[in-house]
Amino acid sequence: MASAAAAPSAHRSILILIVLFTMFRHGGAAREPFACDPKDAAASGYPFCRAAVPIPERVKDLIGRLTLQEKVRLLVNNAAAVPRLGIKGYEWWSEALHGVSNVGPGTKFGGDFPGATSFPQVITTVASFNASLWEAIGRVVSDEARAMYNGGAAGLTYWSPNVNIFRDPRWGRGQETPGEDPVVAGEYAASYVKGLQGNNGDHLKVAACCKHFTAYDLDKWNDTDRFHFNAKVTRQDIVDTFDVPFRKCVKEGKVASVMCSYNQVNGVPTCADPNLLKGTIRNQWGLSGYIVSDCDSVGVFYDNQHYTSTAEEAAADAIKAGLDLDCGPFLAVHTEDALKKGLLTQTHINNALTNTITVQMRLGMFDGAPSSHPYGKLGPKDVCSPPHQQLALDAARQGIVLLENRRSALPLSAHHHRTVAVIGPNSDVNVTMIGNYAGVACGYVTPVEGIRKYTMVVHRKGCDDVACTNEDSFSDVVAAASTADATILVMGLDQSVEAETKDRDGLLLPGRQQDLVSKAAAASRGPTVLILMSGGPIDISFAKNDPRISAILWVGYPGQAGGAAIADVLFGTTNPGGKLPMTWYPQSYISNLPMTNMAMRSTSSYPGRTYRFYAGPMVYQFGHGLSYTDFIHTIVKAPSIISVPLSGHRHTHSASTLSGKAIRVTHAKCQKLSLVIHVDVANKGDRDGSHTVLVFSTPPTGGSTWVPRKQLVAFEKLYLVAGAQRRVQVHVHVCKYLSVVDKSGVRRIPLGEHDIHIGDIKHTVSLQAATLGVIKT
């Protein structure tokens, strides 16, 4: 999503004025009721104010009382007040990507709420491969959001999470995403949304939003920007990759909102495409909520993409396609004229308002005073509380990935490494650690501060910033490294290199960072540890191949407690257990590879995207991550044959069902069809630690070149003390995860031998068509 400053110029000034007008808040004072104030005698007479009345009836009653002009002003993010009905204005735009953020105008810090818990950036948290952690973070973030709402400092509608696929390693917003794997991204989406929205039935704690639908993963590359980009995507890739996280977000996470993106998909703006909005999100997946545009997207497809001839046609196309809310002024300005020209009807407008107001009622915004709500007692004491800040530290620890550890150089010892040289442009940063779409953190522990709690530090930045444009301070670095017992280099990227509106030019460390690392490593008289702070992957082949660099850690953007977590891993208080959620490619991968080519699958002249389809050289593969201990897997029990029962559909034995020796998923009895694998995981080392069991499948190709080379089908997180063993049952839903998508976009279950990979071990299971569901061991 764009901030107001990033909106296209045609509407920027208007949007900024509206945003500034609506950016007032009470700095922590108790919030007055949004609507249905018990002190308002008239309110008791409105059926829409009666909580005992079913929500659909309340919504219908309210919409029936609104004038056309009032309705139109409710179609935009800064929804206008309706004073005659006792309804205040509302700002829909708030953000909570990894903590309550002040990016949107709906949230303001100050007064009783000077900050909020800032968790690691999403790409870091996802490296934990811990779904229970993802949901726990969502619960904390929504606690703090509700507390701030009760205090008049925030809204209740949060346009998070970003569940786009990290398709190209140069994408500036890859840091916001759950990585490159659609299964992981979908699981993250559902887990985080459940944490945000709560488990109180149809009542919402806050309303989450999965964005940006769909095939959105380019901001500004060469001469192409997101406001003009037409993503040409096959039906196969849409179903198999890009839609997967959104589908799970809606169907399993029960998200209250989905945001359409700026780009076009196959020539049609996503926010004007009825096949995407009505057809897929609402009708096929069953969204119970509202669809919102990315900020000024309707204006973008009119002004920038010239998709319609008139502004009124653009407004009508968006609303009729299924858009319910416009982030930006466009619908407020042009919808009434579109109605007058006969381009849409009040029924279309009423349908949009039904979806938005229903969500507001599920949030309790029409139930009187916030204090009467189940979450009405949350307040300042519930923001930045010690348990919340501890979870931020735990999340950072769990997301750190140990890439290399030569000769078990890590962990360091405070006894043996009494003086440590801490070097690098990211060695003492704070705001860099929270990435983008962040708010104001409760406080920070920088890397150098965290390390100082363990040992004496000699601190030399070496470069003023990550651009690292000169070597003026390198001599100081060499001197420090040559006298210290260990050298720690904290290098990498920040928002000046990768960010919204800014995609990367290459995959190497910026400026002269590589020279700084190599010179420090050559001078170091003790072990040299390279720490990389970044959202996207970096080609550090030079360091991977340099024996003088003893260990390498990737810490992502580790949040407010990042420095403490880094130090805990360095000195062994925490045993790292993170795994990379994206492939790390060499710089050569992007040579002659346009970001604009959306194809996932490889050809003779095209390398393919992500670990599922790319088989070329890698710096580090998806799922890579070491530990200070050794984990061993043993498959104890797993079937060798699974018979896939057919549904009895009258076309069950037709060519469409058994095409290319694959069963169409819709023609199989899928409900209880599961591959169950019993795995013993043993900690054979001398340290306690967490471990992720990653289960991959290599499906039979049947002579097809479009089948994934492998795909993640399950993952399980566990913690084992040294010497312990635990048996894990891994359940793999056959239809969901052992299926593939053909060139027509049809999901099928390939018959034949599927190779299941867990670490270094392999198990083969044969899928066979049958009329009875028989599993043989």
C-alpha positions, -999 to 999 in steps of 0.1 A, spaced: 0 0 0 11 35 -6 14 62 19 -2 95 11 31 109 -1 35 80 -25 1 85 -42 1 96 -79 5 133 -84 -30 138 -98 -46 132 -65 -17 137 -41 -26 172 -29 -63 163 -24 -54 131 -5 -29 149 17 -54 176 27 -80 150 36 -54 130 56 -43 161 75 -79 170 82 -86 136 97 -53 130 116 -65 143 149 -68 120 180 -72 126 217 -38 112 228 -52 86 251 -84 102 264 -113 78 268 -130 75 234 -165 87 230 -189 62 214 -186 61 176 -223 57 173 -254 48 194 -243 69 224 -264 58 254 -265 95 264 -283 103 230 -320 98 236 -326 94 199 -302 65 196 -324 41 216 -351 45 189 -329 33 161 -330 -5 154 -294 -3 141 -284 7 177 -299 -24 193 -272 -50 198 -298 -78 203 -311 -73 167 -293 -95 141 -266 -76 124 -281 -80 89 -313 -63 100 -293 -35 118 -273 -28 87 -304 -27 65 -321 -3 89 -291 20 89 -286 21 51 -323 28 47 -319 60 67 -290 74 48 -293 99 20 -274 94 -13 -249 121 -3 -243 105 30 -238 71 14 -212 84 -10 -191 99 17 -190 65 34 -173 49 4 -139 63 13 -113 57 40 -120 90 58 -157 82 61 -177 113 70 -198 117 101 -236 115 99 -245 139 128 -283 136 124 -280 99 132 -253 103 159 -226 87 138 -191 101 140 -165 102 112 -142 72 109 -107 67 95 -105 32 81 -68 33 72 -46 18 100 -17 -6 97 -4 -34 119 21 -54 98 43 -63 127 29 -41 155 6 -11 156 19 13 130 15 50 124 18 47 86 -19 52 81 -37 83 95 -60 61 117 -33 57 144 -14 84 163 12 79 190 15 103 220 0 110 254 -8 77 271 4 58 241 40 69 232 47 37 214 37 1 208 55 -32 207 75 -35 175 80 -71 165 105 -83 139 97 -76 103 74 -104 88 102 -120 67 121 -125 100 92 -139 120 83 -163 92 119 -177 94 108 -192 127 84 -215 108 63 -214 140 26 -209 133 17 -206 170 42 -177 173 26 -160 144 -9 -162 160 5 -151 194 20 -120 178 -14 -112 162 -31 -115 196 -6 -91 212 -9 -66 183 -47 -66 185 -46 -62 223 -25 -31 218 -47 -19 189 -78 -23 210 -62 -5 239 -53 24 217 -88 25 202 -103 26 236 -80 55 244 -90 74 213 -56 69 196 -63 43 169 -89 27 147 -101 -9 145 -95 -17 108 -60 -27 101 -48 -32 65 -24 -61 73 -9 -86 66 9 -84 33 7 -120 19 21 -115 -16 47 -140 -28 83 -130 -26 88 -139 -63 118 -118 -73 147 -112 -48 150 -76 -58 115 -66 -46 117 -38 -21 87 -50 -2 97 -86 0 106 -79 37 69 -74 44 59 -108 31 59 -144 44 85 -154 18 84 -173 -15 65 -204 -6 27 -203 -11 20 -229 16 40 -210 42 25 -177 31 -10 -191 34 -3 -206 69 11 -173 81 -18 -154 67 -44 -175 84 -24 -177 117 -17 -139 120 -53 -130 110 -67 -154 136 -46 -137 162 -56 -102 152 -93 -109 148 -98 -131 179 -119 -161 185 -152 -146 197 -174 -160 170 -187 -134 146 -175 -106 168 -141 -91 158 -114 -79 181 -100 -59 151 -106 -63 114 -76 -76 95 -70 -73 57 -50 -95 34 -32 -76 7 -24 -69 -22 -46 -90 -45 -31 -101 -68 2 -109 -86 16 -78 -70 54 -79 -64 70 -50 -83 73 -14 -70 98 5 -92 122 -14 -114 140 5 -143 112 24 -161 83 3 -148 64 12 -117 34 -4 -99 11 23 -111 15 13 -147 25 -23 -146 4 -49 -164 12 -83 -148 8 -109 -175 1 -141 -156 -10 -176 -167 -40 -192 -151 -17 -219 -139 5 -195 -120 -25 -176 -106 -40 -207 -91 -8 -225 -81 11 -196 -66 -3 -161 -64 -38 -169 -51 -29 -195 -26 -22 -173 4 -52 -151 -2 -75 -182 -5 -63 -195 28 -65 -161 44 -102 -159 34 -113 -195 38 -93 -205 69 -83 -172 84 -118 -158 79 -103 -124 73 -126 -94 73 -111 -77 43 -90 -81 12 -72 -52 -6 -69 -51 -44 -36 -39 -58 -24 -11 -81 -13 -33 -110 -33 -47 -138 -35 -85 -143 -37 -95 -179 -49 -60 -190 -75 -54 -163 -69 -33 -131 -74 -56 -102 -97 -31 -85 -120 -30 -116 -120 -68 -123 -153 -84 -113 -138 -119 -120 -112 -113 -93 -133 -93 -67 -168 -107 -70 -160 -139 -88 -130 -152 -68 -128 -134 -35 -165 -131 -26 -183 -159 -45 -157 -186 -49 -139 -181 -15 -168 -167 4 -153 -135 19 -175 -122 48 -162 -87 48 -153 -58 26 -129 -53 -3 -108 -21 -2 -85 -5 -28 -49 2 -23 -46 39 -17 -58 59 -48 -60 27 -69 -92 38 -86 -76 71 -95 -45 52 -107 -64 31 -132 -82 62 -145 -53 88 -145 -23 66 -150 -35 35 -168 -62 53 -188 -85 22 -184 -117 42 -186 -126 73 -206 -142 92 -178 -138 94 -140 -175 84 -136 -169 52 -156 -139 44 -133 -160 48 -102 -188 27 -116 -165 0 -128 -148 -3 -94 -180 -5 -74 -197 -29 -99 -166 -51 -99 -170 -55 -61 -150 -28 -45 -166 -16 -13 -142 10 0 -118 34 -17 -86 44 1 -86 79 -14 -111 105 -24 -120 92 -59 -153 75 -51 -165 103 -28 -159 128 -57 -173 108 -87 -198 82 -75 -228 105 -74 -222 117 -109 -218 81 -121 -252 74 -106 -267 104 -124 -253 92 -157 -269 58 -152 -236 39 -149 -246 23 -116 -275 22 -92 -281 28 -56 -283 -9 -51 -246 -12 -61 -238 15 -35 -260 -2 -9 -242 -35 -14 -208 -19 -8 -221 -2 23 -236 -34 36 -202 -50 35 -183 -22 53 -210 -14 79 -214 -51 87 -177 -52 97 -181 -21 118 -210 -37 136 -190 -70 141 -164 -47 157 -190 -34 182 -188 2 168 -226 5 170 -229 -10 205 -225 22 224 -195 30 247 -163 11 239 -160 3 277 -190 -20 273 -173 -41 247 -156 -74 257 -122 -57 250 -133 -24 265 -111 -27 296 -78 -27 276 -59 5 281 -24 20 283 -11 -7 307 -17 -32 280 6 -15 255 43 -22 257 37 -45 287 66 -67 298 50 -99 284 45 -82 251 81 -70 249 93 -104 259 74 -119 230 91 -94 207 125 -107 220 114 -143 216 102 -137 181 136 -121 171 155 -150 186 134 -176 167 138 -158 134 176 -156 134 191 -180 108 226 -195 112 239 -198 77 275 -209 84 294 -221 115 329 -233 105 346 -253 132 318 -245 156 331 -210 160 297 -200 175 286 -197 202 312 -173 215 323 -174 252 323 -143 274 351 -160 293 374 -165 263 362 -136 241 367 -108 266 371 -81 241 350 -81 209 353 -57 180 318 -48 168 320 -33 133 296 -22 105 270 3 94 242 -17 111 261 -23 143 243 4 163 211 10 145 176 11 160 150 22 135 166 0 108 158 -30 129 120 -25 126 119 -23 88 90 -6 71 53 -2 80 64 1 116 53 24 144 71 39 173 88 11 193 86 8 231 124 11 231 154 -4 214 183 -27 221 209 -22 193 234 -49 183 263 -32 201 242 -26 232 231 -63 233 267 -75 229 279 -51 256 258 -71 281 280 -101 275 315 -87 271 337 -56 265 332 -40 231 354 -20 208 330 -3 184 339 9 150 313 15 123 337 15 94 310 31 72 286 59 81 257 41 65 249 10 43 258 29 12 295 26 24 308 50 -2 344 53 11 372 36 30 382 65 52 376 46 85 387 11 73 421 15 90 404 19 124 384 -12 117 416 -32 109 432 -20 141 402 -30 162 399 -64 146 436 -71 150 436 -67 188 401 -81 197 394 -116 208 366 -118 182 353 -96 154 316 -92 147 306 -74 115 270 -62 113 264 -54 77 235 -55 52 207 -33 39 181 -8 51 151 12 38 174 33 16 181 2 -5 150 -19 -3 116 -3 4 81 5 -9 86 23 -42 122 11 -43 133 -23 -58 170 -33 -56 193 -30 -85 214 -60 -76 219 -87 -49 254 -77 -37 262 -58 -5 260 -21 -12 291 1 -18 323 -11 -2 308 -33 24 324 -64 9 358 -48 11 352 -38 47 342 -74 56 372 -90 38 398 -65 54 384 -70 89 384 -108 85 420 -108 73 431 -87 102 411 -104 129 431 -124 154 400 -143 166 369 -157 150 351 -134 125 313 -134 125 293 -118 97 258 -107 106 235 -96 78 205 -73 85 182 -73 55 147 -82 42 158 -96 8 186 -122 1 221 -111 -5 248 -127 -26 276 -132 -1 294 -159 -20 327 -142 -12 321 -146 25 307 -181 22 339 -191 4 363 -172 27 377 -196 54 386 -165 75 349 -158 81 340 -182 108 302 -178 110 274 -161 92 240 -151 106 210 -136 89 188 -116 113 164 -100 89 150 -68 105 147 -82 140 125 -56 157 129 -35 188 147 -62 207 169 -72 178 202 -64 194 194 -84 225 184 -114 204 215 -112 182 237 -112 213 218 -141 229 225 -162 198 261 -151 195 269 -161 231 248 -193 232 219 -181 255 197 -190 225 204 -218 201 194 -205 166 166 -225 149 155 -203 120 152 -214 84 154 -192 53 119 -185 39 133 -175 5 160 -187 -19 193 -168 -18 205 -164 -54 238 -154 -69 241 -121 -86 242 -139 -120 206 -150 -115 192 -116 -123 213 -111 -154 189 -106 -183 160 -115 -159 133 -87 -160 113 -83 -129 83 -78 -152 84 -114 -164 58 -130 -141 63 -167 -152 71 -190 -123 82 -220 -143 115 -225 -160 121 -230 -197 153 -236 -218 158 -199 -218 143 -188 -185 155 -199 -151 122 -200 -132 113 -185 -99 116 -197 -63 129 -231 -51 98 -248 -66 109 -241 -102 145 -229 -101 172 -255 -102 203 -234 -109 231 -223 -86 221 -209 -52 240 -192 -24 216 -207 1 185 -227 -6 150 -222 8 148 -238 42 185 -236 50 194 -230 86 219 -245 110 219 -251 148 244 -254 176 232 -290 180 225 -319 157 190 -331 148 184 -365 133 152 -376 115 139 -412 112 107 -421 94 92 -447 116 59 -453 98 44 -441 65 22 -457 39 38 -469 6 5 -468 -13 -25 -445 -10 -56 -453 -30 -74 -421 -40 -112 -426 -39 -132 -411 -67 -163 -391 -60 -188 -410 -81 -193 -379 -103 -208 -389 -136 -176 -378 -154 -153 -395 -129 -137 -418 -154 -136 -393 -182 -105 -379 -197 -110 -347 -178 -107 -366 -145 -78 -389 -154 -60 -366 -178 -23 -375 -180 -26 -400 -152 -38 -374 -128 -71 -371 -109 -90 -339 -110 -92 -327 -73 -129 -319 -76 -135 -355 -87 -118 -371 -57 -132 -377 -22 -108 -354 -5 -122 -348 30 -103 -374 50 -76 -383 25 -44 -378 43 -8 -390 42 3 -396 78 40 -398 84 54 -408 118 89 -392 123 113 -396 152 133 -364 157 163 -368 180 186 -341 194 220 -358 192 240 -328 203 248 -313 237 226 -283 236 188 -278 239 172 -263 208 142 -258 186 139 -275 152 117 -272 122 107 -304 104 103 -294 67 85 -320 46 89 -316 8 73 -336 -20 86 -343 -55 56 -353 -76 58 -375 -106 62 -355 -137 44 -378 -161 65 -363 -189 54 -327 -180 79 -299 -178 56 -277 -157 54 -298 -125 73 -283 -95 107 -298 -89 97 -300 -53 72 -283 -30 67 -279 7 38 -299 19 41 -296 57 62 -282 85 63 -288 123 81 -269 150 94 -286 181 118 -280 210 141 -308 222 165 -308 251 199 -323 245 197 -361 241 159 -361 238 138 -377 211 102 -370 201 78 -387 177 59 -363 154 29 -372 133 29 -352 101 -4 -350 83 -3 -341 46 -37 -335 30 -34 -353 -3 -57 -331 -23 -43 -298 -10 -6 -306 -9 2 -336 -31 -17 -320 -61 -3 -299 -89 -20 -273 -111 -21 -280 -149 -17 -255 -177 -54 -248 -177 -54 -239 -140 -70 -271 -129 -57 -287 -97 -50 -324 -101 -35 -353 -81 -7 -370 -101 -9 -407 -99 23 -426 -94 53 -423 -71 57 -392 -50 90 -388 -32 87 -373 3 119 -356 16 126 -348 53 161 -336 58 184 -362 42 159 -390 41 134 -399 14 102 -420 14 83 -429 -17 45 -432 -17 25 -443 -47 -9 -427 -53 -34 -449 -72 -69 -443 -83 -95 -465 -66 -132 -465 -59 -125 -473 -22 -101 -454 0 -75 -479 10 -41 -470 26 -15 -497 26 17 -496 47 
